[in-house]
Amino acid sequence: LAPAAAVRAVEALSAIWLLLAWQGRRPVEWHLPGAPMLCADEACIAAFVADAGEGRRSDAMLMACLLARPDVAADLTDAAEVLGATLRRFAAAAPASADLPS
């Protein structure tokens, strides 16, 4: 992944968290990194980013309206599209699990 694409992905993730923190319908619940489970908010955000990254904008916009105020849903979805598409490209370029060191 090109450094510029990685920067855009980090900026998109930052925009998502800032919008959710300041314009979210309620505080987002989350677990610490490495926790063995996902809460509903984490799963919803993951599905939202996946939908946006796969081009399902109308589904992503609906989820964005559930997560944040409707007037910021388009900005939230734009950032999720960038992050989701970058993550998809990153996953496609990753070596197969058999090629990873153990």
Protein Blocks (a to p, Z undefined) as FASTA:
>chain_A
ZZklmmmmmmmmmmmmmmmmmmgmbdcddddehiabdcfklmmmmmmmmmmmnopamlmm
mmmmmmmcfklmmmmmmmmmmmmmmmmmmmmmpccfklpcZZ
